[in-house]
C-alpha cells in the first residue's frame, strides 16, 4: 500500500519516517520528495507498506500525530496519472498579433 504523508518539516529524515511507520508493520520504502534544483524537502513523502492491513493501521494510528512540531497529514496515495492538466503540446497559449503595441511599423502617429 502506498501512503501519502504531508505537512512534514523539511528536517524530517527517511529514517525517522521509517521508524514511525514500522510500529505498524513492515515498511518496504520511504521516499521524501525533494526539490529537483535545491535538493531540499518539499514537505511531503510516500511510504510503501506491502500489507494493506498494516498500511491502513498506520494511517489510522498516525493521522494527526505530530512529528518535529508539525501535524502529519496521512492518506492512502492516489494513483499517479500521466496527465498534467495542460495541453498535449508545449508552447501553446500565444496569441497572434504583431507584438509591438504600435501600429504602422513602429512610426509615431502625426496629428
Secondary structure, 3 states (H helix, E strand, C coil): CEEEEECCCCCCCHHHHHHHHHCCCCCCEEEEEECCCCCCEEEEEEEECCCHHHHHHHHHHHCCCEECCEECEEEECCCCCCCCCCCCCCCCCCCCCCCCCCCCCCCCCCC
